[in-house]
Amino acid sequence: MLGTSHPVFDQNIVNIVRSIRPSSILDLGCGQGKLGRLIHKSYEASDDAMNNVTLSGVNPLFNKIEDKIMLESIGYNNVFDMTIEQFCEEYIDSRYDLICALDVLEHLPRSKYFDVLDQLLYRCDYFLIVWPTSHPQNGSVNTYDAHRSSIKLREIASNFEIITYLSTGFHQLSCIHGYNLCLCRGHMNIFQNRSLLF
């Protein structure tokens, strides 16, 4: 089964997409297509801008045909059946207005987390990351579901330019887990002085 992400920042994600108004989006670890659903929600039904958005997703597909049909039915123009690491190697020159990783980068080992983030920041204007901290998760059903790293904001802030950041927490299994949203500016972003309203 393809994964999904926690809904705590859904409205913030919608507001960020509305503000950026990207024409191309890459959804890393697209899972069940949550971002596609949120993007459709972020544009008015009469808004022609949605018709011009190219939405691409990266995720290993388990039920190849069914998963691809499902993702295409909710607006994914391109579905790459591969891991994020494979995508970074095979599509190194791809460029997007917005890259999103909603509850996905924590599934990578720490070293790959920063390698992927740094490499893809050269390929986008904005990079939206949503991730938990101190939230253990195993991969008993799907090995891709195991959390392999817990990254703190200061680790991202010391290496990358952050435009906005939100943090909250939730209680689960007698623990309080941190939950974070961070919008980073791409390394080659020509809109350095553009203000965004969330």
C-alpha positions in Angstrom: 0.0 0.0 0.0 1.2 3.5 -0.9 1.8 5.8 2.0 0.3 9.2 3.0 1.2 11.9 5.5 -0.2 13.5 8.6 -2.9 16.2 7.9 -1.6 18.8 10.5 -0.1 21.2 7.9 -2.6 20.5 5.0 -4.0 24.1 5.0 -0.5 25.6 5.3 0.5 23.5 2.2 -2.5 24.8 0.3 -1.7 28.4 1.2 2.0 28.0 0.1 1.0 26.5 -3.2 -1.5 29.3 -3.8 1.2 31.9 -3.0 3.9 30.4 -5.2 1.5 29.5 -8.0 3.9 27.0 -9.6 3.5 25.7 -13.1 5.6 22.6 -12.4 5.6 20.5 -9.2 7.5 17.4 -8.2 6.0 15.3 -5.4 8.8 13.2 -3.8 7.3 10.0 -2.3 3.9 10.9 -3.7 2.3 7.8 -2.1 -1.5 7.9 -2.4 -1.4 11.3 -4.1 -2.2 13.6 -1.1 -0.4 16.5 -2.7 -2.4 16.2 -5.9 -5.6 16.4 -4.0 -4.4 19.4 -2.0 -3.3 21.2 -5.2 -6.7 20.7 -6.8 -8.1 22.1 -3.5 -5.8 25.1 -3.6 -7.1 26.4 -6.9 -10.6 27.6 -7.6 -12.7 25.4 -9.9 -12.8 28.2 -12.4 -9.0 28.9 -12.1 -7.3 28.1 -15.4 -3.9 28.1 -13.6 -4.6 24.5 -12.4 -4.9 23.4 -16.0 -1.4 24.6 -16.6 0.3 22.9 -13.6 2.4 19.9 -14.5 2.4 17.6 -11.5 5.0 14.8 -11.3 5.3 12.1 -8.6 8.1 9.9 -7.5 7.3 6.7 -5.6 8.0 2.9 -6.0 4.7 1.5 -7.1 3.5 -1.7 -5.5 0.5 -2.4 -7.7 2.1 -0.9 -10.9 -1.0 -0.4 -13.1 -3.6 0.3 -10.4 -1.3 2.8 -8.5 -0.4 4.7 -11.7 -4.0 4.9 -12.8 -5.1 6.2 -9.4 -2.3 8.9 -9.3 -3.1 10.0 -12.9 -6.8 10.2 -12.0 -6.1 12.8 -9.4 -3.9 15.0 -11.7 -0.4 13.5 -11.8 0.9 14.1 -15.3 4.1 12.0 -14.8 4.6 9.1 -12.4 8.1 7.9 -11.9 8.1 4.3 -10.5 11.4 4.5 -8.6 13.0 5.6 -5.3 14.0 9.2 -4.7 17.7 8.2 -5.0 17.1 6.6 -8.4 15.2 9.7 -9.5 18.1 12.0 -8.5 20.5 9.9 -10.5 18.4 9.4 -13.6 16.7 12.8 -13.9 19.6 15.0 -12.7 18.7 17.8 -15.1 15.0 18.0 -14.3 13.7 21.4 -13.2 10.6 22.3 -11.2 9.1 25.5 -9.7 8.2 23.6 -6.5 9.5 20.3 -5.1 7.6 18.8 -2.2 8.6 16.1 0.3 5.6 15.5 2.6 6.6 13.0 5.3 9.2 11.4 3.1 12.8 12.5 3.7 12.9 11.0 7.2 12.7 7.6 5.4 16.2 8.2 4.1 19.4 7.8 6.0 20.8 11.1 7.4 23.6 11.4 4.8 21.2 10.8 1.9 18.6 13.2 3.4 21.0 16.1 3.0 22.4 14.9 -0.3 18.9 14.7 -1.8 17.9 18.1 -0.4 21.1 19.9 -1.6 20.9 18.3 -5.1 17.3 19.1 -5.6 17.6 22.6 -4.3 19.6 23.2 -7.5 16.6 22.0 -9.5 13.8 24.1 -8.1 12.7 27.6 -7.1 11.2 26.3 -3.8 11.4 23.1 -1.8 8.6 22.4 0.7 9.5 19.8 3.4 7.1 18.4 6.0 8.7 16.0 8.5 8.4 14.5 12.0 11.1 14.5 14.6 11.5 11.9 17.3 8.8 9.8 15.7 9.9 6.1 15.4 8.3 4.1 12.7 9.2 0.6 11.6 8.9 -0.9 8.1 7.2 -4.2 9.0 4.7 -4.0 6.2 6.6 -1.9 3.8 10.4 -1.4 4.2 10.1 2.1 2.7 8.0 3.1 5.7 10.7 2.8 8.2 12.0 6.1 9.6 15.8 6.3 9.2 16.6 9.8 10.4 15.3 12.5 12.7 16.4 15.9 11.5 16.3 19.2 13.5 15.5 22.6 12.1 18.9 23.9 13.0 20.5 21.3 10.8 18.5 22.6 7.8 18.9 26.3 8.7 22.6 26.0 9.0 22.9 24.7 5.4 20.0 26.1 3.4 18.0 29.3 3.0 14.6 29.0 4.9 11.7 31.3 3.8 9.2 30.1 6.4 9.0 27.5 9.1 6.2 26.0 11.3 6.4 23.5 14.1 3.9 21.7 16.2 3.5 18.5 18.0 1.0 15.7 18.5 0.5 13.0 21.1 0.7 9.4 20.0 1.5 6.1 21.8 2.3 8.0 25.1 4.9 10.2 23.3 4.9 13.7 22.1 6.2 13.9 18.5 7.5 17.1 16.8 6.1 17.9 13.4 7.7 20.5 11.1 7.0 22.4 7.9 9.8 24.3 6.1 9.9 26.1 2.8 13.4 26.5 1.4 14.5 28.8 -1.4 16.1 27.0 -4.3 19.8 27.6 -4.8 19.3 29.1 -8.3 16.0 30.9 -7.5 15.8 34.1 -9.6 13.0 35.4 -7.4 15.2 36.3 -4.5 13.2 39.5 -3.7 9.7 38.1 -4.4 7.5 38.2 -1.3 5.2 35.3 -0.6 2.0 35.7 1.4 0.8 32.7 3.3 
